[in-house]
Amino acid sequence: MKKIYFTLLFLLIIAFSANYSFSQRILINQNFETAGFNSDSLPTGWYQVDVDGTGTPGVEWAVRDSGLAYPAGNNFVYRTRAFNSMRSLTIGWNAGNPVADDWCFTDSLRIQTGDSLIFMMTLGSNSTTAYIDTMQVHVCSEQDPLFSVQKLATIRSLDTSNDWVEYKFSLSAFAGQKIYLGFRYWMNTSIDGLLCYIDNIFVGNRSSIGINQLSTGIPSKFALNQNYPNPFNPSTKIKFDLAKNTNVKLTVFNSLGQKMMNVFDGFKTAGSYEASFDGSSLASGTYYYRLETDYFTETKKMQLVK
């Protein structure tokens, strides 16, 4: 009987360990570096609609390389840009004449409570000239402008700054639903309009991910720092430096070497980062966190005390 009991207990532990590998809540984590198949494309599953149908051919929403005098005109002042990488989602004023009405839709998303849309964008200005530009954000039930469920915002450029700005929208109101997010460039280009560039689109539960870029400066070497505070209860910060653009995996293990949580798994550009780790669901004890990149791997120990 004891043998049967311990066998069942062992199997339960194994099953629990397998199910206890928490995955991060990421639906989209797109910096467009690996999206599409050329310099004029969209990520797999995304879709663009040229409603006005009057734009110059080839200037619809697309992922484009930085530094192109396209699609905002032939003036060398108007160059495509990305936030902190080489590519971004772009569209220019000559996408419509006299009114640009162009949509870009994400792939389908199954939303949960706590999910958000976060992205970086610059629009309507370059280093010398400012124009009025507008970009709308919609929640849609299909990849079709006619199926807009709710307009989250109309973002309007009103200044001479060409800085990137972060925009955040809660999606909790759509929990349990399958939706598509639509970015609509809508502008009277006979009067105003210049460009709209979007980058680093994130959809998911950022609180469960908790990874933020501290600096876009390129560190001299890869490094994984000791978490702080340590010991901690229930959350702590983990800082690390990336000397090159690389795939990144940050994982937490227990003292038996069993994977307990994927803090992050994706591509990151060179820079300094800080990850938030929440151990609320874990028991007190010693844990290990490991940073794996294409060029560097290191593991450190931390202590959870409740």
N, C-alpha and C positions, 0 to 999 in steps of 0.2 A: 504493500500500500504506500509506504514511504517513497519507494522508487517511482511509482506512478505519480505521486504528488509532486515530487521534485521535477519530474519530466514535464508535467503540465505547467509548473511554475516557470521553468526555463523557456518553454515555448511562448508563454505569455510575455516574458521579458523581451524575447526576441521580437515578437509582434509589436510590443509597445515601443521598442527602440526604433523599429522601422517606421511606425506611424508618428513618432515623436520628432522626426526630422522636419522641423517647421520650414516651409518655403516662404520666400518673400512675396508680398502682395504687389506684384508688378504686372500690369496689363500692357502698358507701352512704356518703353524706356529708349527713346529714339533720338539719336544725334545725327542720323542720316549718313554716317560714314560707310556703312555696309549696305545701305538701302539701294534697291534698284540695280540695274545692270549697266548703266552708262551715266553720263553727266546730265541727262535730261529724262529723268524717270521718277517713279514713286515707289515707296516700299510695297512689298507683296501684300495684296489684299486691300490696299488703298485705291481710291478712285477719284478722278477729277471730272467736273462737268462745266463746260463753257456755256453758260446760259445765254449770254448776249450774242455769242456767235459772230462777233464783229472784230475780234482782235487779230493782230498780225499772227500768221501761222507760226506755231511753235513757241508761243509765249504764255501758255497756260501754266497753272500750278505745276511745279516740278522740282525735284531735287537737283541742285546745280552746284558745280564747283565754285569756290571763292575766286574773285578776281576777274570774272567775266564782265564785259561791257554788254550785258544781256541778262534779263529781258527788259531793263528799264530804259533802253535807248542806246545810241551809239556814242554818246558823250563819254569820254574816258573818266569823267568825274563819277559817273554812276556805275559802280562796280558791285557785283554780288559779294556778299559777306556771310560769314558764319560766326557763331558766338565764340566758341573756343576750339574749333576743329576746322576741317577743310570744306565741309558741305553744309547746306541748309535748304529748307523748303522755301522757294522764292516765287514771286510774281511781280510784274512791273506794270506801270501805267498803260503801256500800249497793249495790254490784254483786252482792251475794249475801246470802242469808238462809236459814239461819244461817251457811253456809260459802260464801265467794266462791271460785269456780274459773273464772277467765277468762283466755283466751289471746289474744295478739296475735302474728301471724306476719309476718315480712318477706317480700318477694318472693324468688324463687330466687337463689342465689348459687353461682358456680363458684369454689371455693377454691383458692388456690395456697400453697405453702410461704412462710411469713413473714406471712401475713394474720392480722389480729387484729380482735376486736370491742372497741370502746371507746365508752363512753357516760357521761353524767352522770345522776345520779338522786338524788332526795330522797324519803323515805317515812316514814310513821309518826309524824310530828310537825309541829306548827306552832310559832308563837312562844311559846305558853303551855302547850301540852299535849303529852305524849308517849304514844304507844301502840305496841304491838308490831305490826309489819307484816312480811310476807315477800313477796319476789318471786323467782321462779326463772327461770334462763336455760337454755334447752334448744337443742340441735341436733337438727333433725328432717329426715326424708327427704321429708315432705309437709307441707302446711299443715293438719295434723290432730294433735290431742293423742295419738292412738293411735300415731303414727309418730315418737315421740321416740327418737332414737338415743342421746343422752347428755345428762344434766343437767350443765351446766357449774358451776352454783353455786345455792345457796339464800341469798339476801341477806336478813338480818334486822335490823330497826331495834331498837336497845336503849338509845338515849340520848334526851336532850331537845333535841338539836341539830336545827335545820331547815336546815342547810347542805347544799349540793349536794356530792356525792362522785363522783369519777371511778372507774369500774370498767373493768378491762382483762382480756381473755381471749384467749389464743392459739388460733388455728384451724388451725394447721399440721398437726395430726393428721388433718384432713379434706381435705388437699391432693388435688386431682384429683376431688373429689366435688361433686355438686350438692346443696346443703343449703338449708334454711330455718331462720332463727333464731326461736325462740319465747320470748316474755316471758309468764310465767304469774303472775298475781296470785292467791295461794292463802292464804286467811286465814279463821279462825273469827271472823266479824264480830259474833257475839253476845257475845264476850268482849273482843276488841281490834279492831284495824284502823282505819285512818283514810284514808290516801291514798297514792298512788304516782304520781310525776311523772318522766318520762324525757325527756331532751333531748340534742341533739348526738350522735346515733348515727353512729359511723364504723365501716365495715368495709373493710379493705384493708391494704396494706402501708404503715404509718405511716412506716417508715424511709425509704421512697422519696419520701414526701410531705414530712415534716419541717416542717410548719407549725404553730406553736403560738401561742396568744394570750397575750401578756405582761401585758395589762391590759384591763379592761372599761371603764376611764375613757375618756371621749370626747375625743380630741385636738382641738386648736383648728383644725387644718388637715390636709390630705392631705400625705404626705411619703414619699419613697423614700430611704433612707439608703445610704451607701456600704457595700458588703459588707466583712465582717471575718472572718478576716484577708484581706489583699489585698497582694501575690499569695498564692495558696493552693495547697495540695496535700494531699489531693484534694478536701477539703470546705471550705465557708465558710458564713457566716450572712448573711442578708439581712433587715434590719428595715424595716418600713413602717408608717405610721399611716393609719387610715381615719377621717375626720371624720364620715362618714355610713354607714348600712347600704348596701351596694352589691354588685354583681357584681364579682368580682376575677379577673384573669388575670395570672399571673406567668410570663414566658416567657424562655428563654435562647436567644440567637442567636450564630452565629459571626461572624467579621469580614466574611464575604461576605453577611451578612443572612439566612442560612439558619437556619430554626428547628431547634434541637438538642434542646430539652427543654421540656415543659410542667411547670413546678414546681407550679402550682396553677391550677385553673379552676373557680370556683364562687362561691357567695354567702357573704359575711362581714358580720357586724354591726360597728358602729363600735367601734374599739379599736386597740391597738397589737399588732403581730404580728411573729414572727420565723420565717423560712423557712430550712430547711437545704438546701443544694445540694451534691450529690455529683458531682464531675467525674471519677470513676474511669474511666469509659468514654470519656472525651474525650482528645484529644491536647493537649499544651501549646500555649498561644496566648492571644490576646486574644478575650474573649467579651463580649457585652452582655446585660444583663438588663433587661426592660421590665415595668413595672407598669401595667396598664390597668384603670381602673374606670369607672363611669358618669359620673364627675365630674372625673377626673384621670388623666393619663398622663405617665410619665416613664421615661427610659432612662438607665442608667449602665454604665460599662465596668469589667470585672474581668479579672485576669490569672491564668491557670492555669499553674503552673510545675512540671514533674515532673522 
